[in-house]
Amino acid sequence: MLELDASHGEGGGQVLRTALALSAATETSVRLENVRGERDPSGLKAQHHAAVKLLQQMSDADVEGDSIGSEEVLFEPHGVEAGSYSVDVGTAGSTTLVAAAGVLAATAAEGDVEFSVTGGTDVRWSPSVDYLQEVTAPLLEKAGVNVDVDVVRRGHYPEGGGEIAVEVEEVELRPLEIPERGDLVSVGGRCHVSNLPTHITERMAESARESLPRLDVDVEIEEKEEDAVSTGTSIVLWAEYENTVLGASALGERGVPAEEVGEEAADRLRREMESVGTVDRYSGDQLAPFVALAGGGYHAPEVTSHLDTCVWLCRRFLDAPRLDGPEVVNR
């Protein structure tokens, strides 16, 4: 039984999701104490509870402490099984963070895994579903993890009600090697509105194009109007290189002009493109468990608290000396 202080490092939901996903993938029982100990209030919230439920289903785990507000969780997995699963966050909590935990666990299944997650698809403090589709999925493919993400319905704060469907083909893990970016191939993006005027996406996309630095490639930004229970808008931009993809995003907000949202996303992508990373700062921590499991390496533009915490977790579950050097993070 591995015992972990879940208030370590980043001290939030990332510790719970990554620890339980690694627990399922490696069939290692774990007890987490002080769950979300660095947050106020501490303990499980709806999104974290949904992650526990999905991973419990996938690994037929015996679980204690799987209730809202719980600060201690005992998780005893019995092997990840191929099949179909579903979970409802019940709020606008992030579907993509729950999905990321499910994808990591699915690497241990002998067969395809499908699951749906209902909640928020475009919410603060988490990658949007477009980032998952256009940045995360192509990078995971380099590690032998083929993921298809379908947007069934968008979901925004506070109503939520969005749904994503995720399919993970039977995985044959291989080293995730991204030593250099290679040449810039394309720059793309997607912005959408739900229950708002369509001119918002037009203004957002134009502002993003104008705010990006002069490039040798055209910037193609798709504008979409999508069904949702809730009202909202977002934009995701990505830069595709020969060997990698960098991404950035911004959410619309009441009272904030669409032009400012587009400019914010463009400024964030520009900073990633000007960095030394072969992945962006958000992918840096998401990919670390796959390097720990199968080897490889990449350069993150900075050692964020999330990346540092993720490396700490991987070392608890795995003999992962490959996470020690600059081949993974640019220290």
Buried (B, 14 or more C-beta within 10 A) or exposed (E): EBEBEBBBBBBBBBBBBBBBBBBBBBBBBBBBBBBBBBBEEBBBBBBBBBBBBBBBBBBEBEBEBBEEEBBBBBBBBEEBBBEEBBBBBBBBBBBBBBBBBBBBBBBBBEEBBBBBBBBBBBBEEBBBBBBBBBBBBBBBEBBBBBBEBEBBBBBBBEBBBBBBBBBBBBBEBBBBBBEEBEEBBBBBBBBBBBBBEEEBBBBBBBBBBEBBEEEEEEBEBEBBBBEBBBBBBBBBBBBBBEBBBBBBBBBBEEEEBBBBBBBBBBBBBBBBBEBEBBBBBBBBBBBBBBBBBBBBBBBBBEBBBBBBBBBBBBBBBBEBEBBEEEBBBBE
